[in-house]
Amino acid sequence: MSKKTVLSAVVAAIAVTSLVAGSVPSVALAKHKTAAQIQAEKDARLRREEEAKAACEQEKKDSKNKGAVIGAVAGAVGGNVISGKKSKGMGTIAGAVVGGVVGAKMGKDKVKC
């Protein structure tokens, strides 16, 4: 078969397909986007990215707060148990502070944005 025969067969197949399907093939109707459409898509993508970043930052903040509370409670219990009889209050307070700081750092580092 010659190139002309193959090309004619392809064109005929496209024509028959478009008649059967009731439309012209999409290749023939390639639509170009306008500058406004491109800008709208870009704006929508940026908005989605900003929303995702804000959600992640909120999740990180929540995780940090949970970590601080859990760490403070655990630290207070640990500080109370470890401290001597006369310094139970100071041991509890010191343990709560250290546990809260460590827990907040661990909670914050748990979420990656």
Backbone hydrogen bonds in HBPLUS format (Angstrom, degrees):
<---DONOR---> <-ACCEPTOR-->    atom                        ^
c    i                          cat <-CA-CA->   ^        H-A-AA   ^      H-
h    n   atom  resd res      DA  || num        DHA   H-A  angle D-A-AA Bond
n    s   type  num  typ     dist DA aas  dist angle  dist       angle   num
A0006-VAL N   A0002-SER O   3.11 MM   4  6.45 162.3  2.14 153.1 157.2     1
A0007-LEU N   A0003-LYS O   2.89 MM   4  6.04 165.2  1.91 151.0 155.6     2
A0008-SER N   A0004-LYS O   2.88 MM   4  5.98 155.9  1.94 143.4 150.4     3
A0009-ALA N   A0005-THR O   2.93 MM   4  6.13 151.3  2.02 144.1 152.1     4
A0010-VAL N   A0006-VAL O   2.95 MM   4  6.24 154.5  2.01 150.5 157.2     5
A0011-VAL N   A0007-LEU O   3.00 MM   4  6.22 165.8  2.02 152.4 155.8     6
A0012-ALA N   A0008-SER O   2.93 MM   4  6.06 158.3  1.98 145.4 151.9     7
A0013-ALA N   A0009-ALA O   2.89 MM   4  6.06 152.8  1.96 143.9 151.5     8
A0014-ILE N   A0010-VAL O   2.96 MM   4  6.22 155.8  2.02 149.9 156.2     9
A0015-ALA N   A0011-VAL O   2.94 MM   4  6.16 158.3  1.99 147.7 153.9    10
A0016-VAL N   A0012-ALA O   2.88 MM   4  6.09 162.3  1.91 151.3 155.8    11
A0017-THR N   A0013-ALA O   2.89 MM   4  5.99 161.6  1.93 145.3 151.2    12
A0018-SER N   A0014-ILE O   2.91 MM   4  6.08 158.4  1.96 148.1 153.8    13
A0019-LEU N   A0015-ALA O   3.01 MM   4  6.23 149.5  2.10 144.3 152.6    14
A0020-VAL N   A0016-VAL O   2.88 MM   4  6.10 161.5  1.91 154.8 159.8    15
A0021-ALA N   A0017-THR O   2.82 MM   4  5.88 164.7  1.84 151.3 156.3    16
A0022-GLY N   A0018-SER O   2.81 MM   4  5.51 125.6  2.10 127.5 140.7    17
A0023-SER N   A0018-SER O   2.98 MM   5  4.92 125.9  2.28 134.3 144.9    18
A0028-ALA N   A0025-PRO O   2.99 MM   3  5.62 133.3  2.22 113.5 124.1    19
A0029-LEU N   A0026-SER O   3.07 MM   3  4.97 133.1  2.29  93.4 106.6    20
A0038-ILE N   A0034-THR O   2.99 MM   4  6.30 161.7  2.03 154.5 159.4    21
A0039-GLN N   A0035-ALA O   2.93 MM   4  6.10 160.1  1.97 146.8 152.4    22
A0040-ALA N   A0036-ALA O   2.89 MM   4  6.04 153.3  1.96 142.8 150.4    23
A0041-GLU N   A0037-GLN O   2.95 MM   4  6.18 158.6  2.00 148.9 154.0    24
A0042-LYS N   A0038-ILE O   2.97 MM   4  6.18 154.7  2.04 145.8 153.2    25
A0043-ASP N   A0039-GLN O   2.83 MM   4  6.05 160.0  1.87 150.1 155.6    26
A0044-ALA N   A0040-ALA O   2.93 MM   4  6.11 156.5  1.98 145.7 152.2    27
A0045-ARG N   A0041-GLU O   2.95 MM   4  6.14 157.4  2.00 146.1 152.2    28
A0046-LEU N   A0042-LYS O   2.94 MM   4  6.19 162.5  1.97 151.8 156.4    29
A0047-ARG N   A0043-ASP O   2.89 MM   4  6.08 154.5  1.96 146.2 153.6    30
A0048-ARG N   A0044-ALA O   2.96 MM   4  6.20 157.3  2.01 148.0 153.6    31
A0049-GLU N   A0045-ARG O   2.95 MM   4  6.21 155.3  2.01 148.1 155.2    32
A0050-GLU N   A0046-LEU O   2.90 MM   4  6.13 157.9  1.95 149.3 155.0    33
A0051-GLU N   A0047-ARG O   2.93 MM   4  6.14 157.5  1.98 148.3 154.6    34
A0052-ALA N   A0048-ARG O   2.93 MM   4  6.11 154.5  1.99 145.3 152.3    35
A0053-LYS N   A0049-GLU O   2.93 MM   4  6.14 155.5  1.99 145.9 152.8    36
A0054-ALA N   A0050-GLU O   2.91 MM   4  6.11 159.4  1.95 148.5 154.1    37
A0055-ALA N   A0051-GLU O   2.95 MM   4  6.12 156.3  2.01 144.8 151.3    38
A0056-CYS N   A0052-ALA O   2.97 MM   4  6.16 153.7  2.04 144.4 151.6    39
A0057-GLU N   A0053-LYS O   2.89 MM   4  6.13 160.0  1.93 151.0 156.4    40
A0058-GLN N   A0054-ALA O   2.97 MM   4  6.17 153.0  2.04 145.1 152.3    41
A0059-GLU N   A0055-ALA O   2.95 MM   4  6.18 153.7  2.01 143.5 151.0    42
A0060-LYS N   A0056-CYS O   2.85 MM   4  6.12 153.2  1.92 149.3 157.0    43
A0061-LYS N   A0057-GLU O   2.94 MM   4  6.18 154.8  2.01 144.9 151.3    44
A0062-ASP N   A0058-GLN O   2.90 MM   4  6.14 163.0  1.93 151.5 155.8    45
A0063-SER N   A0059-GLU O   2.93 MM   4  6.08 159.1  1.98 146.7 152.5    46
A0064-LYS N   A0060-LYS O   2.91 MM   4  6.10 151.2  1.99 144.1 152.3    47
A0065-ASN N   A0061-LYS O   2.96 MM   4  6.25 159.0  2.01 150.8 155.9    48
A0066-LYS N   A0062-ASP O   2.96 MM   4  6.21 162.7  1.99 151.7 156.3    49
A0067-GLY N   A0063-SER O   2.91 MM   4  6.03 160.1  1.95 145.4 151.5    50
A0068-ALA N   A0064-LYS O   2.92 MM   4  6.14 150.4  2.01 146.0 154.1    51
A0069-VAL N   A0065-ASN O   3.04 MM   4  6.31 161.1  2.08 151.2 155.3    52
A0070-ILE N   A0066-LYS O   2.95 MM   4  6.14 176.2  1.95 158.8 160.1    53
A0071-GLY N   A0067-GLY O   2.82 MM   4  5.78 158.5  1.86 143.1 150.4    54
A0072-ALA N   A0068-ALA O   2.86 MM   4  5.90 152.7  1.93 142.5 150.0    55
A0073-VAL N   A0069-VAL O   3.01 MM   4  6.23 163.6  2.04 153.0 156.8    56
A0074-ALA N   A0070-ILE O   2.96 MM   4  6.14 170.8  1.97 152.7 155.7    57
A0075-GLY N   A0071-GLY O   2.74 MM   4  5.76 154.6  1.80 143.3 151.8    58
A0076-ALA N   A0072-ALA O   2.83 MM   4  5.91 152.7  1.90 143.9 151.1    59
A0077-VAL N   A0073-VAL O   3.03 MM   4  6.30 163.1  2.06 152.0 155.9    60
A0078-GLY N   A0074-ALA O   2.89 MM   4  6.08 166.3  1.91 149.6 154.1    61
A0079-GLY N   A0075-GLY O   2.71 MM   4  5.79 161.0  1.75 148.1 154.1    62
A0080-ASN N   A0076-ALA O   2.96 MM   4  6.04 152.9  2.03 142.9 149.8    63
A0081-VAL N   A0077-VAL O   2.98 MM   4  6.21 158.6  2.03 150.8 156.4    64
A0082-ILE N   A0078-GLY O   2.93 MM   4  6.07 162.6  1.96 153.3 158.0    65
A0083-SER N   A0079-GLY O   3.02 MM   4  5.89 157.0  2.07 142.7 148.5    66
A0087-SER N   A0084-GLY O   3.24 MM   3  5.45 142.3  2.39 102.3 112.6    67
A0091-GLY N   A0087-SER O   2.92 MM   4  6.04 159.9  1.96 152.9 159.3    68
A0092-THR N   A0088-LYS O   2.91 MM   4  6.04 153.2  1.98 145.6 152.7    69
A0093-ILE N   A0089-GLY O   2.98 MM   4  6.21 162.8  2.01 149.0 153.5    70
A0094-ALA N   A0090-MET O   2.83 MM   4  5.94 170.4  1.84 152.6 155.9    71
A0095-GLY N   A0091-GLY O   2.90 MM   4  5.89 158.3  1.95 140.6 147.5    72
A0096-ALA N   A0092-THR O   2.93 MM   4  6.08 152.5  2.01 143.9 151.6    73
A0097-VAL N   A0093-ILE O   2.97 MM   4  6.24 160.4  2.01 153.6 158.3    74
A0098-VAL N   A0094-ALA O   2.97 MM   4  6.16 177.4  1.98 157.3 158.2    75
A0099-GLY N   A0095-GLY O   2.80 MM   4  5.74 159.2  1.84 143.8 151.1    76
A0100-GLY N   A0096-ALA O   2.83 MM   4  5.83 151.6  1.91 140.8 148.8    77
A0101-VAL N   A0097-VAL O   3.02 MM   4  6.27 160.8  2.06 152.6 156.8    78
A0102-VAL N   A0098-VAL O   2.96 MM   4  6.15 172.4  1.96 156.5 158.9    79
A0103-GLY N   A0099-GLY O   2.79 MM   4  5.78 159.9  1.83 145.0 151.9    80
A0104-ALA N   A0100-GLY O   2.93 MM   4  5.98 154.9  1.99 142.2 148.8    81
A0105-LYS N   A0101-VAL O   3.10 MM   4  6.31 159.6  2.14 148.2 153.3    82
A0106-MET N   A0102-VAL O   2.95 MM   4  6.19 160.8  1.99 152.0 157.5    83
A0107-GLY N   A0103-GLY O   2.85 MM   4  5.99 158.5  1.89 147.9 154.1    84
A0108-LYS N   A0104-ALA O   2.93 MM   4  6.05 157.3  1.98 146.3 152.4    85
A0109-ASP N   A0105-LYS O   2.98 MM   4  6.11 159.1  2.02 146.6 152.3    86
A0110-LYS N   A0106-MET O   3.08 MM   4  6.13 124.9  2.40 136.5 149.5    87
